[in-house]
Amino acid sequence: MTVEVKAETTMQTEAEEAVKVVAEEVKCEKDEIKLKVVEKSSSYREESNFLSDLKECEKKALTELKTKLEEAILGNTLFKKEEKKSEKKEEEKKAIEEKCEKEEKKEECEKEEENKSNECENIEETEEKEQKIEADVEVDKDISIWGVPLLPSKGNEGTNVVLLKFLRAREFKVNDAYQMLEKTLQWRKEFKIDSILDEDLGSDLDCAAYMSGVDIQGHPICYNIFGVLDNEEIYEKTLATDEKREQFLRWRVQLMEKGVQKLDFNPGGINSLVQINDLKNSPGPSKKEVRVAVNKVVALLQDNYPEFVAKNIFINVPFWYFAYHSLLSPFLTQRTKSKLVFARSSKVTETLLKYIPIQEIPIQYGGIKRDNDFEFSAADGEATEVVIKAGSTETIEISTPEVGTTFIWDLIVLGWEVNYTEEFVPTCENSYTMIIQKGKKICSGEEPVRKTFKNNEAGKIVITVQNCSGKKKKVFYRYKVKKASF
């Protein structure tokens, strides 16, 4: 369901033939090596869009593509011409002749022939007028894609960024890149992309794919939850008929366009997304319609949104998927491999943290980001990380000098399995310590702590985390202060 989501979708068609050829030759030892290569390449950095950073051959290809595009726009040859009316009339003419021969009515044929002759003369006159009008039509120099002007002579830096996406998707083969761009523009015109953001396509699939947060580098994140499509109720509402599947296709393209709205097509800007693909409870083989619909979406996104994925992270990946990927690996380009990341259920949070800050990871994936959170937002900054060594204890203190102050905090320990306590310790020695959360063991799998406390006297909040395990633990926390209003 994503841009370049090659595993589970379009990969399947190639894999069926590929597996027959290589399955018997692939040994376990080779599988492990290939998986390590993909893991190593996951640190691959995005290519620069600054002209000064391009190789000479890449600069040459970009210049050639810009020249080709300029000529096509100024010459009005970028889009396909409609079928000429004269060709349709020629077919009608042949049909009349066949009718005359069959019915053997010469007089009627002569009349129809005369009418046909007059009709052809009218068509010729009409064509001459159309050609004259077409010659007088003003060239559309304002043609754009994703808000970026495509006419190179306009000198917009975003034009280079967009064209480099098509060139990289076609290994800098100019003609192939131009044809891809041409087909994309034609598809956007036929699919009526310009109006898609204004369409109300319902909310039944909002939980199946959505945009949420950014990664460490600032790429917007799109989550694709495949398991939702296995729900019978959602399936009936969204994919049960051909009409609903077409609506599903349009809805997913609309979501992609919403994601593109968050991008910056300047040379140093963030111009690609991160895709998180949750394979937990993915639809089984019996849901053929689901697979077909998802494959169609993936094909559309791959063909029309080239190089729009910075990372493609697959989580809750079943064991068989790794072997499946190792068979496909020889057929993938290095650029595609570098974007693929896989994580089994036990490694989801650990993997996501390599690319996404804890405050941007949803709580269901081990982070502290909550839906419709009215307390914390991206503007509140990053969470603080604390490492607790094996068998040691760590205390976190939050000062509360002003009376009547309200404190809100989030805290999570990766993997939990720790003893946890929260207290308010007054500054005044004659006052008593207040227990906010009495000591308890928090087991793995629990959601992050979210607490609110209002102090009636000066003091500090003390959070104690005791690591009883033999492995070090990571604690992430953040807090917010709401001063008293009088």
C-alpha positions in Angstrom: 0.0 0.0 0.0 2.9 2.4 -0.3 5.4 3.9 -2.7 8.0 1.3 -3.5 6.4 -1.3 -1.2 7.9 -4.1 -3.2 7.7 -6.9 -0.7 4.1 -8.3 -0.3 2.7 -6.7 -3.4 4.3 -6.2 -6.8 7.2 -8.3 -5.6 4.9 -11.3 -5.4 4.4 -11.5 -9.2 8.2 -11.4 -9.9 8.9 -13.7 -7.0 6.8 -16.6 -8.4 9.0 -17.0 -11.4 12.2 -16.0 -9.6 11.7 -18.6 -6.8 11.4 -21.4 -9.4 14.8 -20.5 -10.8 16.8 -19.8 -7.6 15.0 -21.5 -4.7 17.0 -24.7 -4.9 20.3 -22.9 -5.3 19.9 -20.6 -2.3 21.5 -21.9 0.8 21.0 -20.8 4.3 24.5 -19.4 4.5 23.8 -17.2 1.5 20.5 -16.1 2.9 22.2 -14.8 6.0 24.8 -12.9 4.0 22.1 -11.2 1.9 20.1 -10.2 4.9 23.2 -8.6 6.4 23.8 -6.7 3.3 20.3 -5.2 3.4 20.7 -4.4 7.1 24.0 -2.7 6.4 22.7 -0.7 3.5 19.8 0.6 5.6 22.1 3.5 6.7 22.4 4.6 3.0 22.0 8.3 2.8 19.7 10.1 0.3 21.3 11.5 -2.7 21.8 15.3 -2.8 19.7 17.5 -5.0 22.3 20.3 -5.2 23.7 20.5 -8.7 27.2 20.9 -7.3 26.9 17.5 -5.7 25.9 15.6 -8.8 28.3 13.5 -10.9 29.1 14.8 -14.4 27.0 12.1 -16.1 24.1 13.0 -13.8 24.4 16.7 -14.7 24.4 15.8 -18.4 21.3 13.6 -18.0 19.5 16.3 -16.2 20.4 18.9 -18.8 19.2 16.6 -21.6 15.9 15.9 -19.8 15.3 19.6 -19.3 16.0 20.3 -23.0 13.6 17.5 -24.0 10.9 18.8 -21.6 11.3 22.4 -22.7 10.8 21.5 -26.3 7.8 19.3 -25.5 6.0 22.0 -23.5 6.7 24.8 -26.0 5.7 22.6 -28.8 2.5 21.4 -27.2 3.5 17.7 -27.6 3.6 16.7 -23.9 0.1 15.2 -23.9 -1.5 12.8 -26.3 -3.7 14.2 -29.0 -7.3 13.2 -29.3 -8.4 10.9 -32.1 -9.2 12.9 -35.2 -12.9 13.1 -36.2 -11.9 12.3 -39.8 -10.8 8.8 -38.8 -14.2 8.2 -37.1 -16.0 9.5 -40.2 -13.9 7.1 -42.4 -15.3 4.2 -40.3 -18.8 5.5 -40.8 -18.2 5.7 -44.6 -17.1 2.1 -44.7 -20.1 1.0 -42.7 -22.4 2.8 -45.2 -20.8 1.1 -48.2 -21.2 -2.3 -46.5 -24.8 -1.6 -45.9 -25.4 -0.6 -49.5 -23.9 -3.8 -50.8 -25.9 -6.0 -48.5 -29.3 -4.3 -49.2 -28.5 -3.9 -52.9 -30.3 -0.5 -53.1 -28.4 1.5 -55.6 -30.6 4.6 -55.4 -30.4 4.7 -51.7 -26.6 4.1 -51.9 -26.2 7.0 -54.4 -28.1 9.3 -52.0 -26.1 8.2 -49.1 -22.9 8.5 -51.1 -23.9 12.1 -52.0 -24.6 12.8 -48.3 -21.3 11.2 -47.4 -19.5 13.3 -49.9 -21.0 16.5 -48.5 -20.2 15.2 -45.0 -16.5 14.6 -45.9 -16.3 18.2 -47.3 -17.7 19.5 -44.0 -15.3 17.4 -42.1 -12.3 18.8 -44.1 -13.5 22.4 -43.4 -13.9 21.6 -39.7 -10.4 20.1 -39.6 -8.9 23.1 -41.2 -10.6 25.3 -38.7 -9.5 23.1 -35.8 -5.9 23.1 -37.1 -6.0 26.9 -37.3 -7.4 27.2 -33.8 -4.8 24.7 -32.5 -2.0 26.8 -34.1 -3.3 29.9 -32.3 -3.7 28.1 -28.9 -1.4 29.7 -26.3 1.3 27.4 -25.0 0.7 26.4 -21.3 4.0 27.6 -19.8 2.5 27.3 -16.3 2.2 23.5 -16.4 3.3 22.1 -13.0 3.4 19.0 -10.9 3.1 19.0 -7.0 3.2 22.7 -7.2 6.5 22.8 -9.0 6.7 24.5 -12.4 7.9 22.1 -15.1 9.1 24.5 -17.8 12.9 24.5 -17.2 13.4 28.1 -18.5 11.4 29.4 -15.6 14.5 28.7 -13.5 12.7 27.2 -10.5 15.1 25.1 -8.4 12.3 22.7 -7.5 12.2 21.7 -11.2 15.6 20.0 -10.9 14.5 18.2 -7.7 11.4 16.8 -9.4 13.2 15.8 -12.6 16.0 14.1 -10.6 13.3 11.9 -9.0 12.3 10.6 -12.4 15.9 10.2 -13.6 16.9 8.3 -10.4 13.9 6.0 -10.8 15.2 5.1 -14.3 18.9 4.9 -13.5 19.5 8.3 -15.3 18.3 7.0 -18.7 16.9 10.2 -20.1 14.4 8.7 -22.6 13.0 6.3 -20.0 12.7 9.1 -17.4 11.0 11.4 -19.9 8.5 8.7 -20.8 7.8 8.0 -17.2 7.2 11.8 -16.6 5.0 11.9 -19.7 2.8 9.0 -18.5 2.6 10.4 -15.0 1.3 13.8 -16.3 -1.2 12.0 -18.5 -2.4 9.8 -15.6 -2.8 12.8 -13.3 -4.9 14.5 -16.0 -7.1 11.5 -16.5 -7.3 10.7 -12.8 -8.2 14.3 -12.0 -5.6 14.7 -9.4 -5.9 18.5 -9.2 -9.3 18.1 -7.5 -8.7 15.0 -5.4 -7.7 16.9 -2.2 -11.1 18.5 -2.1 -13.1 15.2 -2.4 -14.8 13.7 0.6 -13.9 10.0 0.3 -15.2 8.9 3.7 -13.4 7.9 6.9 -13.8 4.1 6.9 -10.2 3.6 6.0 -8.6 6.2 8.2 -7.2 3.5 10.4 -5.7 1.5 7.5 -3.3 4.3 6.5 -2.6 7.7 7.9 0.1 10.4 8.1 1.5 11.0 11.6 4.7 12.7 12.8 8.2 13.0 11.3 11.4 10.9 11.5 14.7 12.1 13.0 15.6 13.9 9.7 12.2 15.5 9.3 10.6 13.2 6.8 6.8 12.9 7.2 5.7 9.4 8.2 2.9 7.4 6.6 1.6 4.3 8.5 0.1 1.4 6.5 -1.8 -1.0 8.7 -2.4 -4.1 6.6 -4.3 -6.0 9.3 -7.2 -3.6 9.2 -8.1 -4.9 5.7 -8.7 -8.4 7.2 -11.6 -7.1 9.3 -14.8 -8.3 7.7 -16.8 -5.2 8.5 -14.2 -2.8 7.0 -13.8 -5.2 4.0 -17.5 -5.1 3.3 -17.5 -1.3 3.5 -14.5 -0.6 1.4 -13.4 -3.5 -0.8 -16.4 -5.8 -1.4 -17.3 -4.5 -4.9 -15.5 -3.2 -7.9 -16.9 0.3 -7.3 -15.7 0.2 -3.7 -12.2 -1.0 -4.8 -12.0 1.9 -7.2 -12.9 4.3 -4.4 -10.3 2.6 -2.2 -7.7 3.3 -4.9 -8.7 7.0 -5.1 -8.7 7.3 -1.3 -5.1 6.0 -1.1 -3.9 8.3 -3.9 -5.6 11.2 -2.0 -3.6 10.2 1.1 -0.4 10.2 -0.9 -1.2 13.7 -2.2 -1.8 14.9 1.4 1.7 13.6 2.3 3.2 15.4 -0.7 1.7 18.6 0.6 4.1 18.3 3.6 7.2 18.1 1.4 9.7 20.8 0.3 11.0 20.6 -3.2 13.9 23.0 -2.7 17.3 21.3 -3.2 18.0 21.1 0.5 14.4 20.4 1.5 12.7 17.2 2.7 11.1 15.8 -0.4 10.3 12.2 0.5 8.3 10.2 3.0 9.0 7.4 5.4 6.6 4.4 5.1 5.9 2.2 8.1 4.2 -1.0 7.0 2.6 -3.1 9.8 2.3 -6.7 8.6 0.6 -7.9 11.8 -2.6 -9.9 10.9 -2.2 -9.2 7.2 -5.0 -10.6 5.0 -4.6 -14.3 4.1 -4.7 -16.0 0.7 -8.5 -16.2 0.8 -8.7 -12.4 0.5 -7.8 -12.2 -3.2 -9.7 -9.0 -3.8 -7.7 -7.3 -1.0 -4.4 -8.4 -2.6 -5.5 -7.2 -6.1 -6.6 -3.8 -4.7 -3.3 -3.4 -2.7 -1.2 -4.4 -5.7 -3.0 -1.9 -7.9 -2.4 0.9 -5.4 1.3 0.0 -5.1 1.7 -0.1 -8.9 0.1 3.3 -9.2 2.3 4.8 -6.5 5.5 3.3 -7.9 4.7 4.5 -11.4 3.6 8.0 -10.5 5.5 9.0 -7.4 9.2 8.0 -8.1 11.7 8.3 -5.3 9.2 9.6 -2.8 10.2 7.1 -0.2 13.3 7.7 2.0 12.8 4.5 4.1 10.4 1.6 3.8 10.2 0.0 7.2 8.3 -3.3 7.6 7.4 -4.2 11.2 5.8 -7.2 12.8 7.3 -9.2 10.0 6.7 -13.0 10.1 9.6 -15.3 10.0 8.9 -16.6 6.5 9.1 -13.1 5.1 12.9 -12.9 5.7 13.5 -16.0 3.6 11.1 -14.6 1.0 13.0 -11.4 0.8 16.3 -13.1 0.4 15.1 -14.8 -2.7 14.0 -11.5 -4.1 17.1 -9.6 -3.1 19.2 -10.3 -6.3 16.4 -8.7 -8.4 16.3 -5.4 -6.5 18.5 -2.4 -7.2 20.9 -1.1 -4.6 18.8 2.0 -4.2 15.7 0.0 -3.4 17.6 -2.3 -1.0 19.0 0.7 0.9 15.5 1.8 1.7 14.2 -1.5 3.1 14.2 -2.2 6.8 12.6 -5.3 8.5 11.7 -5.9 12.1 10.1 -8.8 13.9 7.5 -8.3 16.6 10.1 -8.3 19.4 12.3 -5.7 17.7 9.6 -3.1 16.6 10.4 -0.3 19.1 14.1 -0.9 18.9 14.1 -0.6 15.1 11.8 2.4 14.9 14.0 4.3 17.4 16.9 4.2 14.9 14.9 6.4 12.6 12.1 8.0 14.6 12.3 9.9 17.9 10.4 8.3 20.8 7.9 11.2 21.0 6.9 10.6 17.4 6.4 6.8 17.8 2.7 5.8 18.6 2.2 4.1 21.9 1.1 0.9 20.2 4.6 0.6 18.8 6.3 1.4 22.1 6.5 5.2 21.8 4.9 8.0 23.8 2.8 9.6 21.0 -0.9 9.5 21.7 -3.9 10.0 19.4 -5.5 13.4 19.8 -3.1 14.4 22.5 -4.1 17.8 23.9 -1.2 18.0 26.4 1.9 17.4 24.3 2.7 18.4 20.7 5.8 18.5 18.4 6.4 22.1 19.7 7.2 20.7 23.2 10.5 19.3 22.0 12.2 16.0 22.4 12.0 13.6 25.3 15.0 13.1 27.5 16.8 9.7 27.4 18.4 8.1 30.5 20.3 4.8 30.5 20.0 2.6 33.6 22.7 0.0 34.0 21.9 -3.6 35.0 21.0 -3.9 38.6 21.1 -0.2 39.3 18.5 2.5 40.2 17.9 5.9 38.6 16.0 8.9 40.0 14.4 11.7 37.9 13.7 14.9 39.7 11.3 17.7 38.6 11.4 20.9 40.7 8.1 22.5 41.8 9.1 25.8 43.5 5.9 27.6 42.7 2.8 26.7 44.7 -0.3 25.7 42.6 1.8 24.6 39.6 0.4 21.6 37.6 2.9 19.2 36.1 2.2 16.6 33.4 4.7 14.0 32.5 5.2 11.0 30.2 7.6 8.2 30.9 8.5 4.9 29.4 11.1 2.2 29.9 11.9 0.1 26.8 11.0 -3.4 27.7 9.8 -2.3 31.2 10.3 -5.1 33.7 11.4 -2.5 36.4 10.2 -1.4 39.8 8.7 2.1 39.6 7.8 4.8 42.2 6.6 8.4 42.1 6.7 10.8 45.1 6.3 14.5 45.9 9.1 15.6 48.3 8.3 19.0 50.0 11.1 21.6 50.4 10.0 22.2 54.0 11.5 19.6 56.3 8.4 19.6 58.6 6.2 18.5 55.7 5.5 14.9 54.7 6.5 13.2 51.5 3.4 12.4 49.3 3.1 9.1 47.4 1.9 9.8 43.9 2.5 6.2 42.7 3.4 3.6 45.3 6.2 1.2 44.3 5.1 -1.5 41.8 6.7 -3.7 39.2 5.8 -2.7 35.6 5.9 -5.6 33.2 6.7 -5.6 29.5 4.0 -4.6 27.1 2.5 -1.9 29.3 1.7 1.6 27.9 3.8 4.6 28.9 3.0 6.4 32.1 1.0 9.6 31.8 0.6 11.5 35.1 -0.7 14.9 36.3 0.2 16.5 39.7 -0.6 19.9 41.2 1.5 20.9 44.2 0.2 22.8 47.2 3.7 23.7 48.5 7.2 24.1 47.1 9.1 20.8 46.5 10.0 18.4 43.8 8.6 15.3 42.1 10.9 12.3 42.4 10.5 9.4 40.0 12.5 6.2 40.9 13.2 3.5 38.4 14.9 0.3 39.6 16.4 -2.0 37.0 16.5 -5.5 38.5 17.4 -7.2 35.3 20.8 -8.2 34.0 20.6 -5.9 31.0 20.7 -2.1 30.7 17.5 -0.3 30.2 16.6 3.0 28.4 14.2 5.5 30.0 12.5 8.2 28.0 10.6 11.0 29.7 9.2 14.5 29.2 7.2 16.9 31.3 5.2 20.1 30.9 4.6 22.9 33.4 1.3 24.7 33.8 1.8 27.7 36.1 -0.9 28.6 38.5 -3.3 31.3 37.3 -4.8 33.7 39.9 
